[in-house]
């Protein structure tokens, strides 16, 4: 069984999230701070001799210029929701000041160009805004008699700001599309597994059970008048039941992992985990087991714990190879009634080094994580899996411990 991509809507609690800066965590506050900082910069700084920046007294600014600065700076607050309008306001505020000492609104225009590329799907007005900004830079340079190289650099900065925003948007759109495709694939795999099992159960068992029902009904009807006929009918029911049981055992053997097909015996539980770990060690995996569960668990929960650990260790051995350092940790949840399962590996095995990181996380061709997640969801729990920042893989499952109504603990 391979590692299969998790649904996009499932939060990955077991994998540390990427660094999220203030523009992601608090977008409105960050945009307001950016707008204020840009306004303060354009009003209090101006270009001095030798391309230096000098402080300019705000009282020296004409009221009309101060109003244009305020409009251009304040517009940045809406740069995510109305990026093209913000770019238009910034260009309109910059145009009357081209060729003067107040034409330092270009910094605001750069931010507006980046925002237009990052936060809009429009493919026509964004490039037109770049053309307008490049034209403004060229005109300002000509009016100030700047060198051609300096004008060209300014044009490249304007183009680069929009292009960077556009590239980031396209990359995020591709990532979102990939998550949707992986979620759809996971749902398809789960539905395919359910359909397969349901079809097999119907084809193998339904016919025999139908025969048993008919024969039992016939025996009940003739029991008083024809005891011998009733006995023969019940004998047929017994035979059909034996055949159905044999076929059901065969079906369950096919659906089980290969290692469990030798016999039907008792279902494995927590007491069988040390034996499982020993078997995996014999296969070459460097695995340790920490079991802090002391209270008795319902039978279904114990079976699910065993199967999840078994599948996780199989994935580690298959994807990372022998000598991979692996830790299995079992314990009680600290925040509520339930147990937690954590399987960590460092991904530093001696085999399968040609397997790419994408293949490890998406699990092309198998249903491993989907099957484990389905098992956890059936108990009302959760299962998350994904790569670790320092390398390797991490799987975490949380299962409730309350027994289902009618199920023995």
Secondary structure, DSSP 8 states (H G I E B T S, - for coil): -------TTS--SSS------HHHHSHHHHHHHHHHHHHHHHHHEEE-GGG-EEE--GGGS-HHHHHHHHHHHHHGGGTTTSHHHHHHHHHHHHHTTTTSTT--THHHHHHHHHHHHHH---SSHHHHHHHHHHHHHHHHHHHTT--HHHHHHHHHHHHHHHHHHHHHHHHHHHHHHHHHHHHHHHHHHHHHHHHHHHHHHIIIIIHHHHHHHHHHHHHHHHTTT-HHHHHHHHHHHHHHHHHHHHHHHHHHHHHS-GGG-S---S---GGGHHHHHHHHHHTT-EEEEEE---S---HHHHHHHHHHHHHHHHHHHHHH-TT-EEEEEEEE-SSSSSEEEEEEE-S--SS-TT--HHHHHH-TT--HHHHHHHHHHHTT-EEEEEE-TTSSEEEEEEE--S--TT---
